[in-house]
Amino acid sequence: MLSTSLDLLAAGPLCAQLRERLSANPSVELIGSAVERVSTACLQIIVSASATARQRGGSVMLTSPSPALSQALLDLGLTLDQLA
C-alpha cells in the first residue's frame, strides 16, 4: 500500500522499500488508492522499479490508483500498462 504522500521526502524511503521488496521477489503489487500527493521523483522510482522487475522476470503492478496518482501519471504521459 503506497502512502498518502509520495512527495520528495518520501522518495528515499520508497526507493529503499522497493529495492528490498524486489530483492526478495521480482513481482510487487503497489496499491495506490490512498495517494493524495505525488512527486515526479516518486513516479520515476516506480518506473525504475518496474524496469528492474522486468529485467528479473517479474513486474511491478500498480493497482487502484487514486485520482491524484492517475492524474500525475497522465501529466507525465505514463500509463499503468507501461509500469507492468
C-alpha positions as CSV (number, residue, x, y, z in Angstrom):
1,M,0.0,0.0,0.0
2,L,1.5,3.3,-1.1
3,S,1.4,6.1,1.5
4,T,-0.9,9.1,1.1
5,S,2.0,11.5,0.4
6,L,4.6,10.5,-2.2
7,D,6.3,13.8,-2.1
8,L,10.0,14.5,-2.4
9,L,10.7,13.5,1.2
10,A,9.1,10.1,0.5
11,A,11.3,9.3,-2.5
12,G,14.3,7.9,-0.5
13,P,12.2,5.6,1.7
14,L,10.1,4.5,-1.3
15,C,13.3,3.6,-3.2
16,A,14.7,1.6,-0.3
17,Q,11.4,-0.2,0.3
18,L,11.1,-1.2,-3.4
19,R,14.7,-2.3,-3.6
20,E,14.2,-4.5,-0.6
21,R,11.0,-6.0,-1.9
22,L,12.4,-6.6,-5.4
23,S,15.4,-8.3,-4.0
24,A,13.1,-10.8,-2.2
25,N,10.5,-11.2,-5.0
26,P,10.7,-10.0,-8.6
27,S,7.0,-9.2,-8.7
28,V,5.5,-6.5,-6.5
29,E,2.0,-5.1,-6.2
30,L,1.6,-1.4,-5.3
31,I,-1.9,-0.3,-4.2
32,G,-2.3,3.4,-4.9
33,S,-5.8,4.1,-3.6
34,A,-4.6,6.2,-0.7
35,V,-2.2,8.5,-2.6
36,E,-3.2,12.2,-2.3
37,R,0.1,13.8,-3.4
38,V,2.8,12.5,-5.7
39,S,6.1,13.9,-6.9
40,T,7.8,13.2,-10.2
41,A,10.7,11.7,-8.2
42,C,8.5,9.1,-6.7
43,L,7.0,8.2,-10.1
44,Q,10.5,7.9,-11.5
45,I,11.3,5.5,-8.7
46,I,8.2,3.4,-9.5
47,V,9.1,3.4,-13.2
48,S,12.7,2.4,-12.5
49,A,11.5,-0.4,-10.1
50,S,9.2,-1.6,-12.9
51,A,12.1,-1.8,-15.4
52,T,14.3,-3.6,-12.8
53,A,11.5,-6.1,-12.1
54,R,11.1,-6.8,-15.8
55,Q,14.8,-7.5,-16.2
56,R,14.5,-10.0,-13.4
57,G,11.4,-11.7,-15.0
58,G,8.9,-10.0,-12.7
59,S,6.7,-7.0,-12.7
60,V,5.5,-4.0,-10.7
61,M,1.7,-3.9,-10.7
62,L,0.2,-0.6,-9.7
63,T,-3.4,-1.2,-8.8
64,S,-6.3,1.0,-7.7
65,P,-4.6,4.3,-8.4
66,S,-6.2,7.3,-6.7
67,P,-7.4,10.3,-8.8
68,A,-4.2,12.2,-7.7
69,L,-2.0,9.3,-8.8
70,S,-3.8,8.8,-12.0
71,Q,-3.6,12.5,-12.8
72,A,0.2,12.5,-12.1
73,L,0.7,9.6,-14.4
74,L,-1.3,11.3,-17.1
75,D,0.6,14.6,-16.6
76,L,3.9,12.7,-17.3
77,G,2.5,10.8,-20.2
78,L,2.6,7.4,-18.4
79,T,0.1,4.6,-18.4
80,L,-0.4,1.7,-16.0
81,D,0.5,-0.6,-18.8
82,Q,3.9,0.9,-19.1
83,L,4.6,0.0,-15.4
84,A,3.5,-3.6,-15.7
